[in-house]
């Protein structure tokens, strides 16, 4: 597949006005770049307007909830070093500062794996815009103690039985990393994941308490996001243990008919990946030897058309044809 062919397909979709909020797209197959495109448009750093941005290969971009998938990789690195608990261990055992919470037997039964798979069973709702405190993630970020906020939420489902999207789960996983390593999440990520991949520039937004936002705060370039995807495709290299990747990418809990969730990574029939508010995507298709990174500006909408067109119609259909 010629890169010119895919670029032509994308150019046609742009000309037709079908992908008006594309910011960046990079795809690599068989180790070769088959698409690299950057656009121009309004952008935000979380809820902070950045104005109109002309995107280049060096422009950092919000990853939003792909941040969660990066946190999942970091947990595996820390686990291999014996610095964080095994997934089957009781969760509250590692939060002794909240000694009142284990008095509820169901809460005491929560495990680290329940956080990794977002099956905590807690009352949690992120359906409101990420500009509103009606959204549980925003309420968590503004609370005096984000970890207590998450852990004391009412249990509404039997833990381990049902997937429920929960940025609070990512906050707990990140806290275990920080506790175990004695380092901030962003510092640990810098030395154990980013620098080994040659990633030298990144930003990680913090909440009101100065703690890195594990659910949505990471900013990378599309090329650097692609490097993380290639690491996953290649089995972790010397950075992430292959045994962890095998477990993390395994479909642990069903979300929909053809979609499952692992340890902070989504799993489809032929792909693994992560996604974020606004059209952020990391897509890994082992059978095609393909990795795709997409950044977009459709924030706080349910419109996924831009991502769908670039990934499905431009890249995947272009490869198949």
TIFITOR-670919 format. One record per residue: residue in one letter; z negated, x, y of N, C-alpha, C in turn; residue number from 1. Coordinates in steps of 0.2 Angstrom, whole numbers, plus 5000, padded with zeros to 4 digits. Example, Ala and Ser with C-alpha at 12.3 -4.5 7.8 and 13.67 -1.06 7.14 Angstrom:
# residues 2
(A (4961 5066 4972) (4961 5062 4978) (4961 5066 4984) 1)
(S (4965 5064 4989) (4964 5068 4995) (4961 5064 5000) 2)
***
This chain:
# residues 321
(X (5000 5004 4994) (5000 5000 5000) (5000 5004 5006) 1)
(X (5005 5004 5010) (5006 5008 5016) (5001 5005 5022) 2)
(X (4998 5010 5026) (4993 5008 5031) (4997 5004 5036) 3)
(X (5004 5006 5037) (5008 5002 5042) (5009 4995 5040) 4)
(X (5009 4993 5034) (5010 4987 5031) (5004 4982 5033) 5)
(X (4998 4985 5032) (4992 4981 5034) (4991 4981 5041) 6)
(X (4992 4986 5045) (4992 4985 5052) (4997 4980 5055) 7)
(X (5003 4980 5052) (5007 4975 5054) (5005 4968 5052) 8)
(X (5002 4967 5047) (4999 4960 5045) (4994 4958 5050) 9)
(X (4989 4963 5052) (4984 4962 5056) (4987 4960 5063) 10)
(X (4992 4964 5065) (4995 4963 5072) (4998 4956 5072) 11)
(X (5001 4954 5067) (5004 4947 5067) (4998 4942 5068) 12)
(X (4993 4943 5064) (4987 4938 5065) (4984 4938 5072) 13)
(X (4984 4944 5075) (4982 4944 5082) (4986 4941 5087) 14)
(X (4993 4942 5086) (4998 4939 5090) (4998 4931 5089) 15)
(X (4996 4929 5083) (4996 4922 5082) (4989 4919 5085) 16)
(X (4985 4923 5088) (4978 4921 5091) (4973 4919 5085) 17)
(X (4974 4921 5079) (4970 4919 5074) (4963 4923 5073) 18)
(X (4963 4929 5076) (4957 4934 5076) (4956 4936 5083) 19)
(X (4953 4931 5087) (4952 4933 5094) (4946 4937 5095) 20)
(X (4941 4937 5091) (4935 4941 5092) (4934 4947 5087) 21)
(X (4940 4950 5085) (4939 4956 5081) (4937 4962 5085) 22)
(X (4932 4966 5083) (4930 4971 5086) (4932 4978 5083) 23)
(X (4931 4978 5076) (4933 4984 5073) (4934 4982 5065) 24)
(X (4939 4986 5062) (4940 4985 5055) (4943 4991 5052) 25)
(X (4940 4994 5047) (4942 5000 5044) (4942 4999 5036) 26)
(X (4947 5001 5033) (4947 5000 5025) (4950 5006 5022) 27)
(X (4947 5008 5017) (4949 5014 5013) (4950 5012 5005) 28)
(X (4955 5014 5003) (4957 5013 4996) (4959 5020 4993) 29)
(X (4957 5021 4987) (4958 5027 4983) (4957 5033 4988) 30)
(X (4952 5033 4992) (4950 5038 4996) (4955 5039 5003) 31)
(X (4959 5034 5004) (4964 5035 5009) (4963 5029 5014) 32)
(X (4963 5030 5021) (4962 5025 5025) (4969 5021 5025) 33)
(X (4968 5014 5024) (4974 5010 5024) (4974 5005 5029) 34)
(X (4968 5005 5033) (4968 5001 5039) (4963 5003 5044) 35)
(X (4964 5004 5050) (4959 5005 5055) (4962 5002 5062) 36)
(X (4957 4998 5064) (4959 4994 5070) (4953 4993 5075) 37)
(X (4954 4993 5081) (4949 4992 5086) (4951 4987 5091) 38)
(X (4947 4982 5093) (4949 4977 5098) (4945 4978 5105) 39)
(X (4945 4973 5108) (4941 4973 5115) (4938 4966 5116) 40)
(X (4932 4965 5118) (4929 4959 5119) (4922 4959 5121) 41)
(X (4919 4953 5123) (4912 4953 5125) (4908 4955 5119) 42)
(X (4902 4959 5120) (4898 4961 5115) (4891 4960 5117) 43)
(X (4886 4961 5112) (4879 4960 5113) (4876 4965 5109) 44)
(X (4870 4968 5111) (4865 4971 5107) (4859 4967 5106) 45)
(X (4859 4964 5100) (4855 4958 5099) (4856 4953 5104) 46)
(X (4851 4951 5108) (4853 4946 5113) (4854 4948 5120) 47)
(X (4855 4955 5120) (4856 4958 5127) (4864 4959 5128) 48)
(X (4866 4956 5133) (4874 4956 5134) (4876 4963 5136) 49)
(X (4881 4965 5133) (4884 4972 5135) (4890 4971 5139) 50)
(X (4892 4965 5141) (4899 4964 5144) (4905 4965 5140) 51)
(X (4910 4966 5143) (4917 4967 5139) (4917 4974 5137) 52)
(X (4918 4975 5131) (4918 4982 5128) (4925 4983 5125) 53)
(X (4928 4989 5126) (4934 4991 5123) (4932 4996 5117) 54)
(X (4933 4994 5111) (4930 4997 5105) (4934 5003 5103) 55)
(X (4931 5008 5101) (4934 5014 5099) (4931 5016 5092) 56)
(X (4933 5022 5089) (4930 5024 5083) (4922 5026 5084) 57)
(X (4921 5028 5090) (4914 5030 5092) (4909 5025 5095) 58)
(X (4912 5019 5095) (4907 5014 5098) (4902 5011 5093) 59)
(X (4896 5012 5095) (4891 5009 5090) (4891 5001 5091) 60)
(X (4890 4998 5085) (4890 4990 5085) (4884 4988 5081) 61)
(X (4882 4982 5083) (4877 4979 5079) (4879 4977 5072) 62)
(X (4875 4979 5067) (4876 4977 5060) (4873 4970 5059) 63)
(X (4868 4968 5063) (4864 4962 5061) (4861 4963 5054) 64)
(X (4863 4958 5050) (4859 4958 5044) (4862 4962 5038) 65)
(X (4867 4966 5040) (4869 4972 5035) (4863 4977 5036) 66)
(X (4859 4977 5041) (4853 4981 5041) (4849 4980 5035) 67)
(X (4848 4974 5033) (4844 4973 5027) (4847 4977 5021) 68)
(X (4854 4977 5020) (4856 4981 5014) (4855 4988 5015) 69)
(X (4855 4991 5021) (4853 4998 5022) (4846 4999 5020) 70)
(X (4841 4994 5022) (4834 4995 5020) (4834 4995 5012) 71)
(X (4838 4991 5009) (4837 4990 5002) (4839 4997 4999) 72)
(X (4844 5001 5001) (4845 5008 4999) (4840 5012 5000) 73)
(X (4837 5012 5006) (4831 5016 5008) (4825 5015 5003) 74)
(X (4824 5009 5001) (4819 5008 4996) (4820 5012 4990) 75)
(X (4826 5012 4987) (4828 5015 4981) (4827 5023 4982) 76)
(X (4828 5025 4988) (4827 5033 4989) (4820 5034 4989) 77)
(X (4816 5030 4992) (4808 5031 4992) (4805 5030 4985) 78)
(X (4808 5025 4982) (4805 5024 4975) (4806 5030 4970) 79)
(X (4812 5033 4971) (4813 5039 4967) (4809 5045 4968) 80)
(X (4806 5045 4974) (4801 5050 4976) (4794 5048 4975) 81)
(X (4793 5042 4972) (4786 5040 4970) (4782 5038 4976) 82)
(X (4786 5036 4982) (4782 5034 4988) (4781 5027 4989) 83)
(X (4785 5023 4985) (4784 5015 4986) (4783 5012 4979) 84)
(X (4780 5006 4979) (4778 5003 4973) (4784 5001 4969) 85)
(X (4784 5001 4962) (4789 4998 4958) (4790 4990 4960) 86)
(X (4796 4988 4959) (4797 4981 4961) (4792 4976 4957) 87)
(X (4790 4977 4952) (4786 4972 4948) (4779 4972 4950) 88)
(X (4777 4977 4955) (4770 4977 4957) (4768 4971 4961) 89)
(X (4762 4969 4961) (4759 4964 4966) (4760 4966 4973) 90)
(X (4763 4962 4977) (4765 4963 4984) (4759 4964 4988) 91)
(X (4754 4960 4988) (4748 4960 4992) (4743 4966 4991) 92)
(X (4744 4969 4985) (4740 4975 4983) (4741 4980 4988) 93)
(X (4747 4980 4991) (4749 4986 4996) (4749 4983 5003) 94)
(X (4745 4978 5004) (4743 4975 5011) (4736 4974 5011) 95)
(X (4732 4979 5009) (4724 4977 5009) (4721 4975 5015) 96)
(X (4725 4976 5021) (4722 4974 5027) (4722 4967 5028) 97)
(X (4725 4963 5024) (4725 4956 5024) (4721 4953 5018) 98)
(X (4715 4955 5017) (4711 4954 5011) (4710 4946 5010) 99)
(X (4711 4942 5015) (4710 4935 5014) (4716 4932 5011) 100)
(X (4722 4934 5011) (4727 4931 5009) (4728 4930 5001) 101)
(X (4725 4935 4997) (4726 4934 4990) (4721 4929 4987) 102)
(X (4717 4926 4991) (4713 4920 4988) (4717 4914 4986) 103)
(X (4724 4914 4988) (4728 4909 4986) (4732 4912 4979) 104)
(X (4731 4909 4973) (4733 4912 4967) (4741 4913 4967) 105)
(X (4744 4908 4970) (4752 4909 4970) (4754 4914 4975) 106)
(X (4750 4915 4981) (4752 4921 4985) (4750 4927 4982) 107)
(X (4744 4927 4978) (4742 4934 4975) (4747 4936 4969) 108)
(X (4751 4931 4967) (4756 4932 4962) (4763 4935 4965) 109)
(X (4764 4935 4971) (4770 4938 4974) (4770 4945 4972) 110)
(X (4777 4947 4971) (4778 4954 4969) (4783 4957 4974) 111)
(X (4784 4964 4974) (4788 4967 4978) (4795 4965 4977) 112)
(X (4797 4963 4970) (4804 4961 4969) (4805 4954 4972) 113)
(X (4800 4950 4973) (4801 4944 4976) (4804 4945 4983) 114)
(X (4801 4950 4987) (4803 4952 4993) (4810 4955 4993) 115)
(X (4812 4959 4988) (4818 4962 4988) (4824 4957 4986) 116)
(X (4822 4952 4982) (4827 4947 4981) (4827 4940 4985) 117)
(X (4822 4940 4990) (4821 4935 4994) (4820 4928 4990) 118)
(X (4815 4929 4986) (4813 4923 4982) (4805 4922 4983) 119)
(X (4803 4924 4989) (4796 4923 4990) (4793 4916 4990) 120)
(X (4798 4911 4991) (4795 4904 4990) (4792 4902 4997) 121)
(X (4792 4906 5002) (4789 4904 5008) (4792 4899 5012) 122)
(X (4789 4896 5017) (4792 4891 5021) (4795 4896 5027) 123)
(X (4802 4896 5027) (4805 4900 5032) (4812 4897 5033) 124)
(X (4814 4897 5040) (4820 4893 5042) (4823 4898 5047) 125)
(X (4829 4900 5046) (4833 4904 5051) (4840 4900 5053) 126)
(X (4839 4893 5052) (4845 4889 5054) (4846 4888 5061) 127)
(X (4841 4889 5065) (4841 4889 5073) (4844 4895 5075) 128)
(X (4847 4895 5081) (4851 4901 5084) (4846 4907 5084) 129)
(X (4848 4913 5084) (4844 4919 5084) (4842 4921 5092) 130)
(X (4842 4916 5096) (4840 4916 5103) (4834 4911 5103) 131)
(X (4831 4908 5098) (4826 4903 5098) (4820 4905 5094) 132)
(X (4814 4903 5097) (4808 4904 5092) (4808 4899 5087) 133)
(X (4812 4894 5087) (4812 4889 5081) (4815 4893 5075) 134)
(X (4818 4899 5076) (4821 4903 5071) (4815 4907 5068) 135)
(X (4814 4907 5062) (4808 4910 5059) (4808 4918 5060) 136)
(X (4814 4921 5060) (4815 4928 5061) (4813 4930 5068) 137)
(X (4815 4926 5073) (4813 4927 5080) (4806 4926 5081) 138)
(X (4803 4921 5078) (4796 4920 5079) (4792 4926 5076) 139)
(X (4794 4928 5071) (4791 4934 5068) (4791 4940 5072) 140)
(X (4797 4942 5075) (4798 4947 5080) (4793 4947 5086) 141)
(X (4792 4941 5088) (4788 4940 5094) (4780 4939 5092) 142)
(X (4779 4939 5086) (4772 4938 5084) (4768 4944 5085) 143)
(X (4761 4944 5086) (4757 4950 5087) (4757 4954 5081) 144)
(X (4758 4951 5075) (4757 4955 5069) (4763 4952 5064) 145)
(X (4769 4955 5064) (4774 4952 5060) (4773 4952 5053) 146)
(X (4769 4956 5050) (4768 4956 5043) (4763 4951 5041) 147)
(X (4758 4950 5044) (4754 4944 5043) (4758 4938 5044) 148)
(X (4762 4937 5049) (4766 4931 5050) (4770 4929 5044) 149)
(X (4773 4934 5041) (4777 4933 5035) (4772 4931 5029) 150)
(X (4767 4935 5028) (4763 4934 5022) (4759 4928 5022) 151)
(X (4757 4925 5028) (4753 4919 5028) (4757 4913 5028) 152)
(X (4764 4913 5028) (4768 4907 5028) (4766 4903 5022) 153)
(X (4767 4896 5023) (4765 4892 5017) (4770 4893 5012) 154)
(X (4768 4893 5005) (4772 4893 5000) (4774 4886 4998) 155)
(X (4781 4886 4998) (4784 4879 4997) (4788 4879 4990) 156)
(X (4789 4884 4987) (4793 4885 4981) (4789 4890 4976) 157)
(X (4790 4889 4970) (4787 4894 4965) (4790 4900 4966) 158)
(X (4787 4906 4968) (4790 4912 4969) (4794 4915 4963) 159)
(X (4800 4917 4965) (4804 4920 4960) (4809 4915 4957) 160)
(X (4809 4909 4959) (4813 4904 4956) (4820 4902 4961) 161)
(X (4819 4903 4967) (4824 4901 4971) (4826 4906 4977) 162)
(X (4832 4907 4978) (4834 4912 4984) (4833 4908 4991) 163)
(X (4830 4911 4995) (4830 4908 5002) (4830 4913 5007) 164)
(X (4835 4913 5012) (4836 4918 5016) (4830 4919 5021) 165)
(X (4828 4926 5021) (4822 4927 5024) (4821 4934 5027) 166)
(X (4822 4935 5034) (4822 4941 5037) (4815 4944 5036) 167)
(X (4810 4940 5035) (4803 4942 5034) (4802 4946 5028) 168)
(X (4806 4945 5023) (4806 4949 5017) (4808 4956 5018) 169)
(X (4813 4957 5022) (4816 4963 5024) (4810 4967 5028) 170)
(X (4807 4964 5032) (4801 4967 5036) (4796 4970 5031) 171)
(X (4794 4966 5026) (4789 4968 5021) (4792 4974 5017) 172)
(X (4798 4974 5015) (4801 4980 5012) (4801 4986 5016) 173)
(X (4803 4985 5022) (4803 4991 5027) (4796 4993 5028) 174)
(X (4791 4989 5028) (4784 4991 5029) (4781 4995 5024) 175)
(X (4783 4993 5018) (4781 4997 5012) (4784 5004 5012) 176)
(X (4790 5005 5014) (4794 5011 5015) (4790 5016 5020) 177)
(X (4788 5013 5026) (4784 5016 5031) (4778 5018 5029) 178)
(X (4774 5014 5025) (4767 5015 5023) (4768 5021 5018) 179)
(X (4773 5020 5013) (4773 5025 5008) (4775 5032 5010) 180)
(X (4780 5032 5015) (4782 5039 5017) (4779 5042 5023) 181)
(X (4775 5038 5026) (4771 5040 5032) (4776 5041 5038) 182)
(X (4782 5038 5038) (4787 5040 5043) (4789 5033 5046) 183)
(X (4792 5033 5052) (4795 5027 5054) (4801 5025 5050) 184)
(X (4803 5019 5050) (4809 5017 5046) (4815 5021 5048) 185)
(X (4816 5021 5055) (4822 5025 5058) (4822 5032 5056) 186)
(X (4816 5035 5057) (4816 5042 5055) (4818 5044 5048) 187)
(X (4815 5040 5044) (4816 5041 5036) (4824 5040 5035) 188)
(X (4827 5035 5038) (4834 5033 5037) (4838 5039 5040) 189)
(X (4836 5042 5045) (4840 5048 5048) (4840 5053 5043) 190)
(X (4835 5055 5040) (4835 5062 5036) (4837 5060 5029) 191)
(X (4835 5054 5026) (4837 5053 5019) (4843 5050 5018) 192)
(X (4846 5046 5023) (4852 5043 5021) (4858 5045 5026) 193)
(X (4856 5044 5033) (4862 5045 5038) (4864 5052 5038) 194)
(X (4860 5057 5039) (4862 5064 5039) (4865 5067 5033) 195)
(X (4863 5065 5027) (4867 5067 5021) (4874 5064 5021) 196)
(X (4875 5058 5024) (4882 5055 5025) (4886 5058 5031) 197)
(X (4883 5062 5035) (4886 5065 5041) (4886 5060 5047) 198)
(X (4881 5055 5046) (4880 5050 5052) (4876 5053 5057) 199)
(X (4878 5055 5063) (4874 5058 5067) (4872 5054 5073) 200)
(X (4875 5048 5074) (4873 5044 5080) (4872 5037 5077) 201)
(X (4866 5034 5079) (4864 5027 5077) (4859 5025 5082) 202)
(X (4858 5018 5082) (4852 5015 5086) (4849 5010 5081) 203)
(X (4842 5009 5082) (4839 5004 5078) (4834 5001 5083) 204)
(X (4836 4995 5085) (4832 4991 5090) (4825 4989 5087) 205)
(X (4820 4989 5091) (4813 4987 5089) (4811 4980 5092) 206)
(X (4806 4978 5089) (4803 4972 5091) (4798 4973 5096) 207)
(X (4794 4968 5098) (4789 4968 5104) (4784 4973 5102) 208)
(X (4783 4975 5096) (4777 4980 5094) (4780 4987 5093) 209)
(X (4786 4988 5095) (4789 4994 5094) (4792 4996 5087) 210)
(X (4791 4992 5082) (4793 4993 5075) (4800 4991 5075) 211)
(X (4804 4996 5071) (4811 4995 5070) (4812 4988 5066) 212)
(X (4817 4984 5069) (4819 4978 5066) (4823 4978 5059) 213)
(X (4819 4978 5054) (4822 4979 5047) (4827 4973 5045) 214)
(X (4827 4968 5049) (4831 4962 5047) (4838 4962 5050) 215)
(X (4838 4966 5056) (4844 4965 5060) (4846 4970 5065) 216)
(X (4842 4976 5066) (4842 4980 5072) (4846 4986 5072) 217)
(X (4850 4987 5066) (4853 4994 5066) (4860 4993 5069) 218)
(X (4862 4999 5072) (4869 4999 5076) (4872 5006 5073) 219)
(X (4878 5005 5070) (4882 5010 5068) (4889 5009 5070) 220)
(X (4894 5014 5069) (4901 5013 5070) (4904 5010 5064) 221)
(X (4909 5007 5064) (4913 5005 5058) (4914 5010 5053) 222)
(X (4916 5016 5055) (4917 5022 5051) (4911 5024 5047) 223)
(X (4905 5024 5051) (4899 5026 5047) (4897 5020 5043) 224)
(X (4898 5014 5044) (4896 5008 5040) (4901 5009 5033) 225)
(X (4907 5011 5034) (4911 5012 5029) (4909 5018 5024) 226)
(X (4906 5023 5027) (4903 5029 5023) (4897 5026 5019) 227)
(X (4893 5021 5021) (4888 5019 5017) (4891 5015 5011) 228)
(X (4897 5011 5013) (4900 5007 5007) (4903 5012 5002) 229)
(X (4906 5017 5005) (4909 5022 5000) (4904 5025 4995) 230)
(X (4898 5027 4998) (4892 5029 4994) (4890 5024 4989) 231)
(X (4890 5018 4990) (4889 5013 4985) (4894 5013 4980) 232)
(X (4901 5013 4982) (4906 5013 4978) (4906 5019 4973) 233)
(X (4904 5025 4975) (4904 5031 4971) (4897 5032 4967) 234)
(X (4893 5027 4967) (4887 5027 4963) (4881 5031 4966) 235)
(X (4881 5032 4973) (4875 5034 4976) (4875 5042 4977) 236)
(X (4880 5045 4974) (4880 5053 4975) (4873 5056 4974) 237)
(X (4872 5061 4978) (4865 5064 4978) (4860 5061 4983) 238)
(X (4862 5055 4985) (4858 5052 4991) (4854 5046 4988) 239)
(X (4857 5041 4985) (4854 5035 4982) (4854 5036 4974) 240)
(X (4848 5035 4971) (4849 5036 4964) (4853 5031 4961) 241)
(X (4858 5033 4956) (4862 5028 4953) (4859 5023 4949) 242)
(X (4853 5024 4946) (4849 5019 4943) (4847 5014 4947) 243)
(X (4845 5016 4953) (4843 5011 4958) (4849 5006 4960) 244)
(X (4855 5009 4962) (4860 5006 4964) (4862 5001 4958) 245)
(X (4862 5003 4952) (4864 4998 4946) (4859 4992 4947) 246)
(X (4853 4993 4948) (4848 4988 4948) (4849 4984 4955) 247)
(X (4850 4987 4960) (4850 4984 4967) (4856 4979 4967) 248)
(X (4862 4981 4964) (4868 4978 4964) (4869 4972 4959) 249)
(X (4864 4972 4954) (4864 4968 4949) (4863 4961 4952) 250)
(X (4866 4955 4949) (4865 4949 4952) (4858 4946 4949) 251)
(X (4853 4946 4953) (4846 4944 4951) (4845 4937 4952) 252)
(X (4848 4934 4957) (4846 4927 4958) (4853 4923 4961) 253)
(X (4854 4917 4958) (4860 4914 4960) (4859 4910 4967) 254)
(X (4864 4911 4971) (4865 4908 4978) (4869 4902 4977) 255)
(X (4875 4903 4975) (4880 4898 4974) (4884 4899 4967) 256)
(X (4889 4895 4966) (4893 4896 4960) (4895 4903 4958) 257)
(X (4898 4906 4963) (4901 4913 4962) (4898 4918 4967) 258)
(X (4891 4917 4969) (4888 4921 4973) (4881 4922 4971) 259)
(X (4879 4929 4970) (4872 4930 4968) (4869 4935 4973) 260)
(X (4862 4936 4972) (4859 4941 4977) (4855 4946 4972) 261)
(X (4856 4953 4974) (4852 4958 4971) (4846 4960 4975) 262)
(X (4845 4966 4976) (4840 4969 4980) (4843 4970 4987) 263)
(X (4843 4965 4991) (4846 4965 4998) (4853 4967 4998) 264)
(X (4857 4965 4992) (4864 4966 4992) (4867 4960 4989) 265)
(X (4872 4957 4992) (4876 4951 4989) (4880 4954 4983) 266)
(X (4881 4949 4978) (4885 4951 4972) (4890 4945 4971) 267)
(X (4897 4946 4971) (4902 4942 4969) (4905 4943 4963) 268)
(X (4910 4940 4961) (4913 4941 4954) (4916 4948 4954) 269)
(X (4919 4950 4959) (4923 4957 4959) (4920 4961 4965) 270)
(X (4915 4960 4968) (4913 4964 4974) (4906 4964 4975) 271)
(X (4903 4969 4979) (4896 4969 4981) (4897 4970 4989) 272)
(X (4892 4968 4992) (4892 4969 4999) (4886 4966 5003) 273)
(X (4887 4966 5010) (4882 4964 5015) (4886 4960 5020) 274)
(X (4882 4956 5024) (4885 4953 5029) (4880 4952 5035) 275)
(X (4883 4951 5041) (4878 4950 5047) (4881 4945 5052) 276)
(X (4877 4942 5056) (4878 4937 5061) (4884 4940 5065) 277)
(X (4889 4936 5067) (4894 4938 5071) (4900 4940 5068) 278)
(X (4900 4941 5061) (4906 4943 5057) (4906 4950 5055) 279)
(X (4900 4953 5054) (4899 4960 5052) (4899 4960 5044) 280)
(X (4903 4964 5041) (4904 4964 5034) (4905 4971 5031) 281)
(X (4901 4972 5026) (4903 4978 5022) (4905 4976 5015) 282)
(X (4911 4977 5012) (4913 4974 5006) (4916 4980 5002) 283)
(X (4913 4980 4995) (4914 4985 4991) (4917 4982 4984) 284)
(X (4923 4984 4983) (4927 4981 4977) (4929 4987 4972) 285)
(X (4924 4988 4967) (4925 4994 4963) (4932 4993 4959) 286)
(X (4934 4988 4956) (4940 4987 4953) (4946 4989 4957) 287)
(X (4946 4988 4963) (4952 4990 4968) (4951 4997 4971) 288)
(X (4945 5000 4970) (4943 5006 4973) (4944 5005 4980) 289)
(X (4941 5000 4983) (4942 4998 4990) (4935 4997 4993) 290)
(X (4934 4999 4999) (4929 4998 5004) (4931 4996 5011) 291)
(X (4928 4991 5013) (4930 4988 5020) (4924 4987 5024) 292)
(X (4925 4989 5030) (4919 4988 5035) (4923 4984 5041) 293)
(X (4919 4978 5043) (4922 4974 5049) (4916 4973 5053) 294)
(X (4918 4973 5060) (4913 4971 5065) (4916 4966 5070) 295)
(X (4912 4961 5072) (4915 4956 5076) (4910 4953 5081) 296)
(X (4913 4948 5084) (4909 4945 5090) (4908 4938 5089) 297)
(X (4908 4935 5083) (4907 4927 5083) (4899 4926 5082) 298)
(X (4895 4929 5086) (4888 4928 5086) (4886 4921 5086) 299)
(X (4880 4919 5082) (4877 4913 5082) (4882 4907 5082) 300)
(X (4887 4908 5077) (4891 4902 5076) (4892 4902 5068) 301)
(X (4894 4897 5065) (4895 4897 5058) (4903 4898 5056) 302)
(X (4906 4900 5062) (4913 4901 5061) (4914 4908 5058) 303)
(X (4917 4908 5052) (4918 4915 5048) (4926 4916 5048) 304)
(X (4930 4913 5052) (4937 4913 5051) (4940 4920 5052) 305)
(X (4937 4924 5057) (4939 4930 5059) (4939 4935 5053) 306)
(X (4933 4935 5050) (4931 4939 5045) (4936 4937 5039) 307)
(X (4936 4931 5037) (4940 4928 5032) (4947 4931 5032) 308)
(X (4950 4930 5038) (4957 4932 5039) (4958 4939 5038) 309)
(X (4954 4943 5041) (4955 4950 5041) (4954 4953 5034) 310)
(X (4949 4950 5030) (4947 4953 5024) (4952 4950 5018) 311)
(X (4952 4943 5018) (4956 4940 5013) (4964 4940 5014) 312)
(X (4966 4938 5020) (4973 4937 5021) (4976 4944 5023) 313)
(X (4973 4948 5027) (4976 4954 5029) (4976 4960 5024) 314)
(X (4969 4961 5022) (4968 4967 5017) (4969 4965 5010) 315)
(X (4966 4960 5007) (4966 4959 5000) (4973 4956 4998) 316)
(X (4976 4951 5002) (4982 4949 5000) (4988 4954 5001) 317)
(X (4987 4958 5006) (4991 4964 5008) (4991 4969 5002) 318)
(X (4986 4970 4999) (4985 4974 4993) (4989 4971 4987) 319)
(X (4987 4965 4986) (4990 4961 4980) (4998 4960 4980) 320)
(X (5000 4960 4987) (5007 4959 4987) (5011 4965 4987) 321)
***
